[in-house]
Amino acid sequence: MAFDIKKIIRELWDAQGYGNLAVYRDGSTRKVQPDFAPADGEEEPVAVLKPMALVAEFPMLDHALGNRELIEKIEALLG
């Protein structure tokens, strides 16, 4: 399963202050509430990422996109 990590970082950046980001097996994402739990029969996300914890430290999106540690951390979270 390969994920477009830079796309996910962009979406994390945009989701700051609006909730968390659920990432699914097919690479799709959606913003979800902090207390998100899938409804009965709904697909379970691979991970629910917290934007503020992952990208808030970066002053600009370009800094986040180029940060190897962030990329590796997200890859590890997604398995």
DSSP file (Angstrom, degrees, kcal/mol; ACC not computed):
  #  RESIDUE AA STRUCTURE BP1 BP2  ACC     N-H-->O    O-->H-N    N-H-->O    O-->H-N    TCO  KAPPA ALPHA  PHI   PSI    X-CA   Y-CA   Z-CA
    1    1 A M              0   0    0      0, 0.0     2,-0.5     0, 0.0    25,-0.1   0.000 360.0 360.0 360.0 115.8    0.0    0.0    0.0
    2    2 A A        -     0   0    0     23,-0.1     2,-0.4    24,-0.0     0, 0.0  -0.893 360.0-162.5-108.6 132.6    1.7    3.2   -1.2
    3    3 A F        -     0   0    0     -2,-0.5     2,-1.4    24,-0.0     3,-0.1  -0.861  26.7-121.6-112.7 147.8    0.5    6.6    0.0
    4    4 A D     >  -     0   0    0     -2,-0.4     4,-2.1     1,-0.2     3,-0.3  -0.729  33.0-175.0 -85.0  91.8    1.2   10.0   -1.5
    5    5 A I  H  > S+     0   0    0     -2,-1.4     4,-2.6     1,-0.2    -1,-0.2   0.860  78.6  54.0 -63.0 -38.4    2.8   11.4    1.7
    6    6 A K  H  > S+     0   0    0      2,-0.2     4,-2.2     1,-0.2    -1,-0.2   0.884 108.4  50.5 -65.7 -36.3    3.2   14.9    0.2
    7    7 A K  H  > S+     0   0    0     -3,-0.3     4,-2.2     2,-0.2    -2,-0.2   0.914 110.8  49.6 -63.5 -42.6   -0.6   15.0   -0.6
    8    8 A I  H  X S+     0   0    0     -4,-2.1     4,-2.6     2,-0.2    -2,-0.2   0.899 108.8  52.0 -64.5 -40.7   -1.3   13.9    3.0
    9    9 A I  H  X S+     0   0    0     -4,-2.6     4,-2.6     2,-0.2    -1,-0.2   0.918 109.4  50.4 -61.9 -42.7    1.0   16.6    4.4
   10   10 A R  H  X S+     0   0    0     -4,-2.2     4,-2.1     1,-0.2    -2,-0.2   0.918 112.3  46.8 -60.0 -42.6   -0.9   19.2    2.3
   11   11 A E  H  X S+     0   0    0     -4,-2.2     4,-1.6     2,-0.2    -2,-0.2   0.860 110.7  51.7 -70.1 -35.1   -4.2   18.0    3.6
   12   12 A L  H  X S+     0   0    0     -4,-2.6     4,-0.7     2,-0.2    -1,-0.2   0.921 108.8  52.2 -62.3 -43.3   -2.9   17.9    7.1
   13   13 A W  H >< S+     0   0    0     -4,-2.6     3,-0.8     1,-0.2    -2,-0.2   0.923 112.2  44.8 -58.1 -46.1   -1.8   21.5    6.6
   14   14 A D  H 3< S+     0   0    0     -4,-2.1    -1,-0.2     1,-0.2    -2,-0.2   0.765 109.0  57.6 -70.1 -25.9   -5.3   22.5    5.4
   15   15 A A  H >X S+     0   0    0     -4,-1.6     3,-2.8    -5,-0.1     4,-0.6   0.558  73.3 126.9 -84.5  -8.0   -7.0   20.6    8.2
   16   16 A Q  T << S+     0   0    0     -3,-0.8     4,-0.1    -4,-0.7    -3,-0.0  -0.275  84.0   7.7 -54.3 125.7   -5.3   22.5   11.0
   17   17 A G  T 34 S+     0   0    0      2,-0.2    -1,-0.3     1,-0.0     3,-0.1   0.384 118.0  78.9  85.0  -4.4   -8.0   23.8   13.4
   18   18 A Y  T <4 S-     0   0    0     -3,-2.8     2,-0.3     1,-0.4    -2,-0.2   0.406 104.4 -83.3-115.6   0.3  -10.8   21.9   11.6
   19   19 A G     <  -     0   0    0     -4,-0.6    -1,-0.4    14,-0.1    -2,-0.2  -0.883  59.7 -47.1 130.9-164.4  -10.4   18.4   13.0
   20   20 A N  E     -A   32   0A   0     12,-2.9    12,-2.6    -2,-0.3     2,-0.5  -0.487  47.1-117.3-102.6 174.0   -8.3   15.3   12.3
   21   21 A L  E     -AB  31  49A   0     28,-2.7    28,-3.1    10,-0.2     2,-0.4  -0.951  18.1-155.2-120.7 114.7   -7.5   13.6    9.0
   22   22 A A  E     -AB  30  48A   0      8,-2.9     8,-1.6    -2,-0.5     2,-0.5  -0.738  10.4-158.8 -85.9 133.3   -8.6   10.0    8.4
   23   23 A V  E     -AB  29  47A   0     24,-2.8    23,-2.5    -2,-0.4    24,-1.4  -0.961   7.6-156.5-117.0 128.9   -6.5    8.2    5.8
   24   24 A Y    >   -     0   0    0      4,-2.8     3,-2.5    -2,-0.5    20,-0.0  -0.603  31.4-102.7-105.8 164.2   -8.0    5.1    4.1
   25   25 A R  T 3  S+     0   0    0     19,-0.3   -23,-0.1     1,-0.3    -1,-0.1   0.805 119.9  55.5 -53.4 -35.3   -6.3    2.1    2.4
   26   26 A D  T 3  S-     0   0    0      1,-0.1    -1,-0.3   -25,-0.1     3,-0.1   0.433 121.6-105.2 -81.8   2.8   -7.0    3.5   -1.1
   27   27 A G  S <  S+     0   0    0     -3,-2.5    -2,-0.1     1,-0.3   -23,-0.1   0.340  77.5 134.7  91.8  -7.0   -5.2    6.7   -0.2
   28   28 A S        -     0   0    0     -5,-0.1    -4,-2.8     1,-0.0    -1,-0.3  -0.359  35.0-164.5 -73.3 158.4   -8.3    8.8    0.1
   29   29 A T  E     -A   23   0A   0     -6,-0.2     2,-0.3    -3,-0.1    -6,-0.2  -0.915  12.0-175.7-137.0 162.3   -8.7   11.1    3.1
   30   30 A R  E     -A   22   0A   0     -8,-1.6    -8,-2.9    -2,-0.3     2,-0.3  -0.955  32.1-109.0-157.6 147.9  -11.3   13.1    4.9
   31   31 A K  E     -A   21   0A   0     -2,-0.3     2,-0.3   -10,-0.2   -10,-0.2  -0.570  42.8-177.4 -74.0 137.0  -11.5   15.5    7.7
   32   32 A V  E     -A   20   0A   0    -12,-2.6   -12,-2.9    -2,-0.3   -14,-0.0  -0.923  30.7 -93.7-135.0 159.5  -13.1   14.0   10.8
   33   33 A Q    >   -     0   0    0     -2,-0.3     3,-1.9   -14,-0.2   -14,-0.1  -0.306  41.5-109.2 -66.0 154.8  -14.1   15.2   14.3
   34   34 A P  T 3  S+     0   0    0      0, 0.0    -1,-0.1     0, 0.0   -15,-0.0   0.801 121.0  48.7 -57.5 -29.6  -11.5   14.6   17.1
   35   35 A D  T 3  S+     0   0    0      2,-0.1    -2,-0.1     0, 0.0     0, 0.0   0.063  85.6 158.0 -97.6  25.3  -13.8   11.9   18.6
   36   36 A F    <   +     0   0    0     -3,-1.9    -4,-0.0    -4,-0.0    12,-0.0  -0.180  12.6 168.2 -56.5 135.3  -14.3   10.1   15.2
   37   37 A A        -     0   0    0      7,-0.0    -4,-0.1     0, 0.0    -2,-0.1  -0.959  39.8-108.4-142.8 132.0  -15.3    6.5   15.2
   38   38 A P        -     0   0    0      0, 0.0     3,-0.1     0, 0.0     6,-0.1  -0.298  35.5-116.3 -61.6 142.7  -16.5    4.7   12.0
   39   39 A A    >   -     0   0    0      1,-0.2     3,-2.5     4,-0.1     2,-0.0  -0.290  51.1 -68.3 -69.9 162.7  -20.2    4.0   11.9
   40   40 A D  T 3  S+     0   0    0      1,-0.3    -1,-0.2    -2,-0.0     3,-0.1  -0.317 125.6  10.1 -54.0 128.2  -21.3    0.3   11.7
   41   41 A G  T 3  S+     0   0    0      1,-0.3    -1,-0.3    -3,-0.1     2,-0.2   0.316  98.3 128.8  83.6  -8.9  -20.3   -1.1    8.4
   42   42 A E    <   -     0   0    0     -3,-2.5    -1,-0.3     1,-0.1     2,-0.0  -0.555  69.9 -96.8 -80.6 144.7  -18.2    1.9    7.5
   43   43 A E        -     0   0    0     -2,-0.2    -4,-0.1    -3,-0.1    -1,-0.1  -0.339  35.7-125.2 -61.1 136.0  -14.6    1.3    6.4
   44   44 A E        -     0   0    0     -6,-0.1   -19,-0.3     1,-0.1    -1,-0.1  -0.685  26.5-122.4 -80.5 131.2  -12.0    1.7    9.1
   45   45 A P        -     0   0    0      0, 0.0   -21,-0.3     0, 0.0     3,-0.1  -0.364  10.0-127.6 -70.5 156.3   -9.3    4.2    8.3
   46   46 A V  S    S-     0   0    0    -23,-2.5     2,-0.3     1,-0.3   -22,-0.2   0.890  90.2 -11.9 -65.5 -40.2   -5.6    3.1    8.3
   47   47 A A  E     -B   23   0A   0    -24,-1.4   -24,-2.8     2,-0.0     2,-0.6  -0.988  54.7-138.0-156.7 154.1   -4.9    6.0   10.6
   48   48 A V  E     -B   22   0A   0     -2,-0.3     2,-0.3   -26,-0.2   -26,-0.3  -0.971  32.3-156.8-116.0 112.2   -6.5    9.1   12.0
   49   49 A L  E     -B   21   0A   0    -28,-3.1   -28,-2.7    -2,-0.6    -2,-0.0  -0.667  11.9-136.9 -96.5 143.9   -3.8   11.8   12.0
   50   50 A K     >  -     0   0    0     -2,-0.3     4,-1.4   -30,-0.2     3,-0.3  -0.867  11.7-161.4-101.2 106.4   -3.8   14.9   14.2
   51   51 A P  H  >>S+     0   0    0      0, 0.0     4,-3.1     0, 0.0     5,-0.8   0.890  87.3  52.9 -55.9 -45.6   -2.7   18.0   12.1
   52   52 A M  H  >5S+     0   0    0      1,-0.2     4,-0.8     2,-0.2     5,-0.2   0.888 110.7  47.7 -62.0 -38.2   -1.8   20.2   14.9
   53   53 A A  H  45S+     0   0    0     -3,-0.3    -1,-0.2     1,-0.1     4,-0.1   0.786 121.2  36.4 -71.6 -26.8    0.6   17.6   16.4
   54   54 A L  H  <5S+     0   0    0     -4,-1.4    -2,-0.2    -3,-0.4    -1,-0.1   0.862 132.1  12.7 -97.1 -40.0    2.2   16.9   13.0
   55   55 A V  H ><5S+     0   0    0     -4,-3.1     3,-1.6    -5,-0.2    -3,-0.2   0.526  93.6  93.0-121.4  -6.0    2.5   20.1   11.1
   56   56 A A  T 3<<S+     0   0    0     -4,-0.8    -3,-0.1    -5,-0.8    -4,-0.1   0.773  80.5  65.1 -63.7 -24.5    1.8   23.1   13.4
   57   57 A E  T 3  S+     0   0    0     -5,-0.2    -1,-0.3    -4,-0.1    -2,-0.1   0.665  85.1  88.2 -72.0 -14.7    5.5   23.5   14.2
   58   58 A F    <   -     0   0    0     -3,-1.6     3,-0.1     1,-0.1     6,-0.0  -0.713  66.7-152.1 -91.2 131.7    6.3   24.5   10.6
   59   59 A P  S    S+     0   0    0      0, 0.0     2,-0.3     0, 0.0    -1,-0.1   0.771  81.5  23.2 -72.3 -24.4    6.0   28.2    9.7
   60   60 A M  S >> S-     0   0    0      1,-0.1     4,-1.4     0, 0.0     3,-0.7  -0.982  76.5-120.0-141.6 151.1    5.3   27.4    6.0
   61   61 A L  H 3> S+     0   0    0     -2,-0.3     4,-2.7     1,-0.2     5,-0.2   0.886 112.5  60.3 -55.7 -41.6    3.8   24.4    4.1
   62   62 A D  H 3> S+     0   0    0      1,-0.2     4,-1.5     2,-0.2    -1,-0.2   0.851 101.4  53.8 -58.5 -34.8    7.0   24.1    2.1
   63   63 A H  H <4 S+     0   0    0     -3,-0.7     4,-0.3     2,-0.2    -1,-0.2   0.911 110.7  46.1 -65.7 -41.3    9.0   23.5    5.3
   64   64 A A  H >< S+     0   0    0     -4,-1.4     3,-1.2     1,-0.2    -2,-0.2   0.915 110.2  53.3 -66.4 -43.1    6.7   20.7    6.2
   65   65 A L  H 3< S+     0   0    0     -4,-2.7    -1,-0.2     1,-0.3    -2,-0.2   0.810 113.2  44.0 -63.0 -29.6    6.8   19.2    2.7
   66   66 A G  T 3< S+     0   0    0     -4,-1.5     2,-0.8    -5,-0.2    -1,-0.3   0.379  84.7 109.9 -97.2   4.3   10.6   19.1    2.8
   67   67 A N    <>  -     0   0    0     -3,-1.2     4,-2.2    -4,-0.3     5,-0.2  -0.718  49.6-165.0 -89.1 110.5   11.1   17.8    6.3
   68   68 A R  H  > S+     0   0    0     -2,-0.8     4,-2.7     1,-0.2     5,-0.2   0.871  87.9  55.5 -61.7 -39.3   12.4   14.2    6.1
   69   69 A E  H  > S+     0   0    0      1,-0.2     4,-2.3     2,-0.2    -1,-0.2   0.909 108.8  47.6 -61.9 -41.7   11.5   13.5    9.8
   70   70 A L  H  > S+     0   0    0      2,-0.2     4,-2.5     1,-0.2     5,-0.2   0.930 111.6  50.2 -64.4 -45.4    7.9   14.4    9.2
   71   71 A I  H  X S+     0   0    0     -4,-2.2     4,-2.4     1,-0.2    -2,-0.2   0.933 113.0  46.1 -58.4 -47.1    7.7   12.3    6.1
   72   72 A E  H  X S+     0   0    0     -4,-2.7     4,-2.3     1,-0.2    -1,-0.2   0.872 110.9  53.1 -65.3 -37.3    9.2    9.3    7.9
   73   73 A K  H  X S+     0   0    0     -4,-2.3     4,-2.2    -5,-0.2    -1,-0.2   0.926 111.1  45.6 -63.9 -44.6    6.9    9.8   10.9
   74   74 A I  H  X S+     0   0    0     -4,-2.5     4,-1.9     2,-0.2    -2,-0.2   0.910 111.1  53.1 -66.2 -41.3    3.8    9.8    8.7
   75   75 A E  H  X S+     0   0    0     -4,-2.4     4,-0.7    -5,-0.2    -1,-0.2   0.913 110.4  48.2 -58.0 -42.3    5.0    6.8    6.8
   76   76 A A  H >< S+     0   0    0     -4,-2.3     3,-0.6     1,-0.2    -2,-0.2   0.897 109.7  51.9 -65.9 -40.5    5.4    5.0   10.1
   77   77 A L  H 3< S+     0   0    0     -4,-2.2    -1,-0.2     1,-0.2    -2,-0.2   0.834 110.9  48.2 -64.7 -31.8    1.9    6.0   11.3
   78   78 A L  H 3<        0   0    0     -4,-1.9    -1,-0.2    -5,-0.1    -2,-0.2   0.572 360.0 360.0 -86.2  -9.0    0.4    4.7    8.1
   79   79 A G    <<        0   0    0     -4,-0.7    -3,-0.2    -3,-0.6    -4,-0.1   0.466 360.0 360.0  79.2 360.0    2.3    1.4    8.4
